[in-house]
């Protein structure tokens, strides 16, 4: 069946407007509870959230839905998305839920679902849940004696902190490092500074005072300017920026320059390959990763496998073909030896281990390759599919590919969350890249959204 509720990363939208209303959240809880009601054991769900004001409403609505179909609920409170994946498995839960809209502003919220293995659900299972949400009369309510119970797991953050530290090399000592960490006023605001401090670093914390409205507001991995300023002002060795649900990370070197997910993947892949820890003879990334990363991975005798945009698709390919490292340019770094989803804090520890091992400043440690000039522009349209199928657009894309040849790439795709066409090109000649992007944009029909 076609899916209208679930997108590339669960359900997401403006809080208190469809589909992110209390009513729909409750239905999702009921539907997911029924889908995962397998076997005669007492069923359990863990629910985490970030720091948005609407999280209270969505969390409670989900709880009511799960309880109504006989599923017990463990409330985790504000924790990173990867903590939900970890605790779903650790607590032997049947399903896990994270209430978050990731890097979006506070006005939005979302619901991400995890299976009992701690991994995000497949398209097929999400479609099964969506079918029940749209037909709530088919959901079986529990008998009065079988209604679920809810309780709060008070040490959820502490359990996750220990898991993060265990993911690092034994004996990792951050003593002597001055680190600025920007927690985006989000889900990692307690756990991230705690982990770094417990491992010995001098920690300067930024954006760790959530008020329900300031998540991702001029802070975090999508707004690194404040972190850049703090790193330089404090003379720090490195800066770490998480997003609202702490499943992605970007770094800032001692000079105040941003280090993206491509450079981080390159650095980790290089070290893991030398240590014999890299599995699959390569790395999985998306079509958005820089051509420079692909070339660098090739110099190591490894392959870069590309997927469509979305960390779930990276993970699916990793699991299918046996890779243990993958990620996105945006900072989703997935290390399946340690986590079931992208984990910004675990990735940061791998980066810090590399920094210590090289003995070089961050500006050198994380400059594994010279990025190829890359340009991305967005065009707002009323119908993305219609725009992409326009003859003029198809012709412009073909001409751009011919112009760039083997020295570059063109990628034109629709956004998974907004009525936008994203036009990206990269190549060794920046002026040529700009020209082909503008030519494609000119060919896209201009219609009011």
C-alpha positions as CSV (number, residue, x, y, z in Angstrom):
1,X,0.0,0.0,0.0
2,X,1.1,3.6,-0.5
3,X,2.3,5.4,2.6
4,X,1.2,8.9,3.5
5,X,1.8,8.9,7.3
6,X,5.4,7.6,7.5
7,X,8.2,9.4,5.8
8,X,11.9,8.7,5.5
9,X,12.4,8.9,9.3
10,X,9.1,8.0,10.9
11,X,6.2,10.4,11.3
12,X,6.9,14.1,11.4
13,X,5.0,17.4,11.2
14,X,3.9,20.6,12.9
15,X,2.9,19.9,16.6
16,X,-0.8,19.8,17.3
17,X,-1.6,19.7,13.6
18,X,-2.1,16.5,11.5
19,X,-0.3,14.1,11.6
20,X,1.3,15.2,14.9
21,X,-1.8,15.5,17.0
22,X,-2.5,13.7,20.3
23,X,-5.3,11.7,18.6
24,X,-3.0,10.3,15.8
25,X,-0.2,9.7,18.3
26,X,-2.6,7.6,20.4
27,X,-3.6,5.7,17.3
28,X,0.0,5.0,16.4
29,X,0.6,3.7,19.9
30,X,-2.5,1.4,19.6
31,X,-1.5,0.2,16.1
32,X,2.2,-0.4,17.0
33,X,1.1,-2.2,20.1
34,X,-1.1,-4.5,18.1
35,X,1.5,-5.2,15.4
36,X,4.1,-6.1,18.0
37,X,1.6,-8.1,20.2
38,X,3.3,-11.4,19.4
39,X,3.3,-14.4,21.7
40,X,1.8,-14.9,25.2
41,X,4.3,-12.9,27.2
42,X,3.7,-9.5,28.8
43,X,4.4,-6.9,26.2
44,X,6.5,-3.8,26.8
45,X,7.4,-0.6,25.0
46,X,10.1,2.0,25.9
47,X,9.3,5.7,25.0
48,X,12.0,8.4,24.9
49,X,11.7,12.0,23.9
50,X,13.7,15.2,23.3
51,X,13.1,18.5,24.9
52,X,10.3,20.1,22.8
53,X,7.2,21.4,24.7
54,X,5.0,19.2,22.6
55,X,6.9,16.1,23.7
56,X,4.8,16.0,26.8
57,X,1.6,15.8,24.8
58,X,2.8,13.2,22.3
59,X,4.5,11.1,24.9
60,X,1.3,10.8,27.0
61,X,-0.9,10.2,23.9
62,X,1.4,7.3,22.8
63,X,1.3,6.0,26.3
64,X,-2.5,5.9,26.4
65,X,-2.5,4.1,23.0
66,X,-0.1,1.4,24.1
67,X,-1.8,0.9,27.5
68,X,-5.2,0.5,25.8
69,X,-4.0,-2.5,23.8
70,X,-2.4,-4.2,26.8
71,X,1.3,-3.1,26.4
72,X,3.2,-1.9,29.4
73,X,5.1,1.4,29.0
74,X,8.5,2.4,30.3
75,X,9.0,6.2,30.1
76,X,12.7,7.1,29.6
77,X,12.3,10.9,29.7
78,X,14.7,13.1,27.6
79,X,17.3,10.8,26.0
80,X,19.0,10.6,22.6
81,X,17.5,8.6,19.9
82,X,20.2,6.0,20.0
83,X,19.5,5.5,23.7
84,X,16.0,4.3,22.7
85,X,17.4,1.8,20.3
86,X,19.8,0.5,23.0
87,X,17.3,0.4,25.7
88,X,14.7,-1.4,23.5
89,X,17.1,-4.3,23.4
90,X,18.4,-4.0,26.9
91,X,15.0,-3.9,28.5
92,X,13.8,-6.8,26.2
93,X,11.0,-4.5,24.9
94,X,8.8,-5.4,22.0
95,X,9.0,-2.0,20.5
96,X,10.7,1.4,21.1
97,X,9.5,4.9,20.4
98,X,11.4,8.2,20.2
99,X,9.4,11.4,20.2
100,X,11.5,13.9,18.3
101,X,11.8,16.0,15.1
102,X,15.6,15.7,15.1
103,X,17.1,19.0,13.9
104,X,13.8,20.8,13.2
105,X,12.7,23.7,15.3
106,X,10.5,23.3,18.4
107,X,7.2,23.9,16.4
108,X,7.7,20.4,14.8
109,X,7.7,17.0,16.4
110,X,8.0,13.4,15.2
111,X,7.6,9.7,16.1
112,X,10.3,7.2,15.3
113,X,9.7,3.5,15.9
114,X,12.2,0.7,16.7
115,X,11.7,-3.0,16.6
116,X,12.7,-5.5,19.4
117,X,16.2,-5.7,17.8
118,X,16.7,-2.0,18.4
119,X,16.7,-1.1,14.7
120,X,14.3,1.2,13.0
121,X,11.3,-0.5,11.4
122,X,11.2,-1.6,7.8
123,X,8.9,0.1,5.2
124,X,6.7,-3.0,5.3
125,X,6.1,-2.9,9.1
126,X,5.5,0.9,9.0
127,X,2.9,0.3,6.3
128,X,1.2,-2.3,8.5
129,X,1.0,0.2,11.3
130,X,-0.2,2.9,9.0
131,X,-3.0,0.7,7.8
132,X,-4.3,0.2,11.3
133,X,-3.9,3.9,12.1
134,X,-6.2,4.7,9.2
135,X,-8.7,2.1,10.3
136,X,-8.8,2.3,14.1
137,X,-11.9,0.2,14.4
138,X,-9.8,-2.9,13.5
139,X,-7.6,-2.4,16.5
140,X,-8.3,-4.9,19.3
141,X,-8.6,-3.1,22.7
142,X,-7.4,-5.0,25.8
143,X,-9.8,-6.5,28.3
144,X,-10.2,-4.3,31.5
145,X,-7.9,-6.7,33.4
146,X,-5.3,-6.7,30.7
147,X,-4.8,-2.9,30.3
148,X,-1.1,-2.0,30.4
149,X,0.8,-0.3,33.2
150,X,3.2,2.6,32.9
151,X,6.2,3.5,34.9
152,X,9.3,5.7,34.6
153,X,12.8,4.2,34.2
154,X,14.7,6.6,36.4
155,X,18.2,5.5,35.4
156,X,17.7,5.4,31.6
157,X,20.3,8.2,31.0
158,X,22.8,6.5,33.3
159,X,22.4,3.2,31.4
160,X,23.0,4.9,28.1
161,X,26.1,6.8,29.4
162,X,27.7,3.5,30.3
163,X,26.9,2.0,26.9
164,X,28.5,5.1,25.2
165,X,31.7,4.8,27.3
166,X,31.9,1.1,26.6
167,X,31.8,1.8,22.8
168,X,35.2,3.6,23.1
169,X,38.6,1.9,23.2
170,X,39.4,0.5,26.6
171,X,41.3,3.0,28.6
172,X,40.3,6.0,26.5
173,X,41.5,9.0,28.5
174,X,40.5,12.5,27.4
175,X,42.7,14.1,30.1
176,X,44.4,17.2,28.8
177,X,41.8,17.9,26.1
178,X,39.6,21.0,26.3
179,X,36.3,20.3,24.5
180,X,33.4,22.6,23.8
181,X,30.2,20.6,23.4
182,X,27.0,22.1,21.9
183,X,24.0,20.0,22.9
184,X,21.4,22.0,20.8
185,X,19.3,22.4,24.0
186,X,18.1,18.9,23.0
187,X,18.1,15.3,24.1
188,X,21.8,15.1,24.8
189,X,22.0,18.1,27.1
190,X,22.8,15.9,30.2
191,X,24.5,12.8,28.8
192,X,27.0,14.4,26.5
193,X,28.8,16.7,28.9
194,X,28.7,13.8,31.5
195,X,30.3,11.3,29.2
196,X,33.1,13.7,28.3
197,X,33.7,14.8,31.9
198,X,33.8,11.2,33.2
199,X,36.4,10.3,30.6
200,X,38.6,13.1,31.8
201,X,38.1,16.1,29.5
202,X,37.8,19.7,30.5
203,X,34.3,20.4,29.2
204,X,32.7,23.7,28.2
205,X,29.0,23.1,27.7
206,X,26.9,25.2,25.3
207,X,23.1,25.0,24.7
208,X,22.4,22.8,27.7
209,X,19.4,24.8,29.1
210,X,16.3,23.5,27.3
211,X,13.1,25.4,27.9
212,X,10.8,23.6,25.5
213,X,11.2,26.2,22.8
214,X,14.9,26.6,22.2
215,X,15.9,23.2,20.8
216,X,18.1,23.7,17.7
217,X,17.6,27.5,17.9
218,X,20.8,29.0,16.6
219,X,22.7,26.0,18.1
220,X,23.5,22.4,17.4
221,X,24.9,20.6,14.4
222,X,22.8,22.6,11.9
223,X,23.8,26.0,13.4
224,X,27.5,25.6,14.3
225,X,28.4,29.3,14.4
226,X,28.1,29.7,18.2
227,X,30.2,26.6,18.7
228,X,32.9,27.9,16.3
229,X,33.1,31.1,18.3
230,X,33.4,29.3,21.6
231,X,36.1,26.9,20.4
232,X,38.3,29.8,19.3
233,X,37.4,32.0,22.3
234,X,38.3,29.3,24.8
235,X,41.3,28.0,23.0
236,X,39.7,24.5,22.9
237,X,41.2,21.5,21.1
238,X,37.9,20.6,19.4
239,X,34.2,21.3,19.4
240,X,31.4,18.8,19.2
241,X,27.9,19.8,18.0
242,X,24.9,17.4,18.4
243,X,21.5,17.9,16.9
244,X,18.2,17.9,18.8
245,X,18.0,14.1,19.3
246,X,21.8,13.6,19.4
247,X,21.9,11.0,16.6
248,X,24.2,13.2,14.4
249,X,27.3,15.1,15.1
250,X,29.6,17.7,13.4
251,X,33.0,18.8,14.7
252,X,34.8,22.1,14.8
253,X,38.6,22.2,14.8
254,X,40.8,24.4,17.0
255,X,40.8,27.0,14.3
256,X,37.0,27.2,14.3
257,X,36.4,25.4,11.0
258,X,33.5,22.9,10.6
259,X,34.3,19.2,10.1
260,X,31.4,17.4,8.5
261,X,30.3,13.8,8.5
262,X,32.3,12.9,5.3
263,X,35.6,13.9,6.9
264,X,34.7,12.0,10.1
265,X,33.8,8.9,8.1
266,X,37.1,9.1,6.2
267,X,39.1,9.4,9.4
268,X,37.4,6.6,11.2
269,X,37.6,4.3,8.1
270,X,41.3,5.0,7.7
271,X,42.1,4.1,11.3
272,X,39.7,1.1,11.4
273,X,41.2,-0.2,8.2
274,X,44.7,0.0,9.6
275,X,43.6,-1.8,12.8
276,X,41.8,-4.5,10.9
277,X,38.5,-3.4,12.4
278,X,36.7,-2.3,9.2
279,X,34.2,-4.9,8.0
280,X,32.9,-5.1,4.4
281,X,36.0,-3.7,2.7
282,X,34.4,-0.3,2.4
283,X,32.0,2.3,3.7
284,X,28.3,3.0,3.0
285,X,27.3,6.7,2.4
286,X,24.5,8.5,0.6
287,X,24.4,10.1,-2.8
288,X,25.0,13.4,-1.0
289,X,28.5,12.5,0.2
290,X,31.3,14.4,-1.5
291,X,33.1,13.0,-4.4
292,X,36.3,13.7,-2.5
293,X,35.3,11.1,0.1
294,X,34.7,8.5,-2.7
295,X,38.2,9.2,-4.1
296,X,39.9,9.0,-0.7
297,X,38.2,5.7,0.2
298,X,39.4,4.4,-3.2
299,X,43.0,5.3,-2.4
300,X,42.7,3.0,0.6
301,X,41.8,0.1,-1.6
302,X,38.2,0.3,-0.3
303,X,34.8,0.9,-1.9
304,X,32.3,3.6,-1.2
305,X,28.8,2.3,-1.6
306,X,26.1,4.9,-2.0
307,X,22.4,4.8,-1.0
308,X,19.5,7.2,-1.3
309,X,19.4,10.0,1.3
310,X,18.3,8.9,4.8
311,X,20.3,7.1,7.5
312,X,17.8,4.2,7.5
313,X,18.8,3.4,3.9
314,X,22.4,3.5,4.9
315,X,21.8,1.1,7.7
316,X,19.7,-1.2,5.6
317,X,22.6,-1.5,3.1
318,X,25.1,-2.0,5.9
319,X,23.1,-4.8,7.4
320,X,22.4,-6.4,4.0
321,X,26.0,-6.4,2.8
322,X,27.9,-6.7,6.1
323,X,29.5,-3.3,6.5
324,X,30.1,-1.9,10.0
325,X,30.7,1.8,9.1
326,X,28.5,4.2,7.3
327,X,26.8,7.5,7.5
328,X,25.8,10.8,6.0
329,X,27.5,14.1,5.3
330,X,25.1,15.7,7.7
331,X,26.7,13.8,10.6
332,X,24.7,10.6,11.0
333,X,27.6,8.2,11.7
334,X,26.4,4.5,12.0
335,X,28.7,2.0,13.7
336,X,26.9,-1.3,13.9
337,X,29.5,-2.8,16.2
338,X,28.3,-0.4,18.8
339,X,24.8,0.9,18.0
340,X,21.6,0.2,16.0
341,X,21.3,3.7,14.6
342,X,23.3,6.9,14.1
343,X,24.9,8.0,17.4
344,X,26.5,11.4,17.6
345,X,28.1,10.9,21.0
346,X,29.6,7.5,20.1
347,X,30.9,8.9,16.9
348,X,32.4,11.8,18.8
349,X,34.4,9.4,21.0
350,X,35.8,7.7,17.9
351,X,36.8,11.1,16.7
352,X,38.5,11.9,20.0
353,X,40.3,8.6,20.0
354,X,41.6,9.4,16.5
355,X,42.7,12.9,17.7
356,X,44.7,11.5,20.6
357,X,46.2,8.7,18.4
358,X,47.5,11.1,15.7
359,X,48.9,13.6,18.2
360,X,48.0,16.3,15.6
361,X,45.6,19.2,16.0
362,X,42.0,18.6,14.9
363,X,42.5,20.7,11.8
364,X,45.0,18.1,10.5
365,X,43.5,15.0,12.0
366,X,40.2,15.5,10.3
367,X,41.4,16.7,6.9
368,X,41.6,13.3,5.3
369,X,40.8,14.6,1.8
370,X,40.2,17.8,-0.1
371,X,36.5,18.2,-0.7
372,X,35.4,18.6,-4.3
373,X,33.4,21.9,-4.9
374,X,29.8,21.0,-4.2
375,X,26.7,23.2,-4.5
376,X,23.2,22.5,-3.4
377,X,20.2,24.7,-4.1
378,X,16.5,24.2,-3.4
379,X,13.5,25.1,-5.5
380,X,10.0,25.3,-4.0
381,X,7.4,23.6,-6.2
382,X,3.7,22.7,-5.9
383,X,4.2,19.1,-7.3
384,X,7.7,17.7,-7.0
385,X,7.0,14.6,-9.1
386,X,5.5,16.7,-11.9
387,X,8.5,19.0,-11.9
388,X,11.0,16.2,-12.0
389,X,9.2,14.6,-15.0
390,X,9.1,17.8,-17.0
391,X,10.8,17.4,-20.4
392,X,12.8,20.6,-19.9
393,X,14.2,19.4,-16.5
394,X,15.1,16.0,-17.9
395,X,16.9,17.6,-20.8
396,X,18.8,20.0,-18.5
397,X,19.9,17.2,-16.2
398,X,21.2,15.2,-19.2
399,X,23.1,18.3,-20.5
400,X,24.6,18.9,-17.0
401,X,25.8,15.4,-16.7
402,X,27.4,15.6,-20.2
403,X,29.1,18.9,-19.3
404,X,30.6,17.6,-16.0
405,X,31.5,14.2,-17.5
406,X,33.6,11.8,-15.3
407,X,34.9,14.8,-13.3
408,X,31.7,15.5,-11.4
409,X,28.2,14.4,-10.4
410,X,24.7,15.8,-10.7
411,X,21.9,14.8,-8.3
412,X,18.3,16.2,-8.6
413,X,15.8,14.8,-6.2
414,X,12.7,15.8,-4.3
415,X,12.8,16.5,-0.6
416,X,11.3,13.8,1.7
417,X,9.9,16.4,4.1
418,X,9.1,19.6,2.1
419,X,7.7,20.6,-1.3
420,X,11.2,21.2,-2.6
421,X,13.4,20.0,-5.5
422,X,17.0,19.7,-4.4
423,X,19.6,20.4,-7.1
424,X,23.1,19.3,-6.3
425,X,26.2,19.2,-8.4
426,X,29.9,18.7,-7.7
427,X,33.1,18.7,-9.7
428,X,36.6,20.0,-9.8
429,X,35.7,23.2,-11.5
430,X,33.5,25.3,-9.1
431,X,32.4,27.8,-11.8
432,X,31.2,24.9,-14.0
433,X,29.3,23.4,-11.0
434,X,27.5,26.7,-10.4
435,X,26.6,27.0,-14.1
436,X,25.0,23.6,-14.4
437,X,23.1,24.0,-11.1
438,X,21.6,27.3,-12.3
439,X,20.8,25.8,-15.7
440,X,18.8,23.0,-14.1
441,X,17.0,25.4,-11.7
442,X,16.0,27.6,-14.7
443,X,14.3,24.6,-16.3
444,X,12.2,23.7,-13.2
445,X,8.6,25.0,-13.5
446,X,8.0,27.9,-11.1
447,X,4.7,27.3,-9.3
448,X,3.5,28.6,-5.9
449,X,3.5,25.9,-3.2
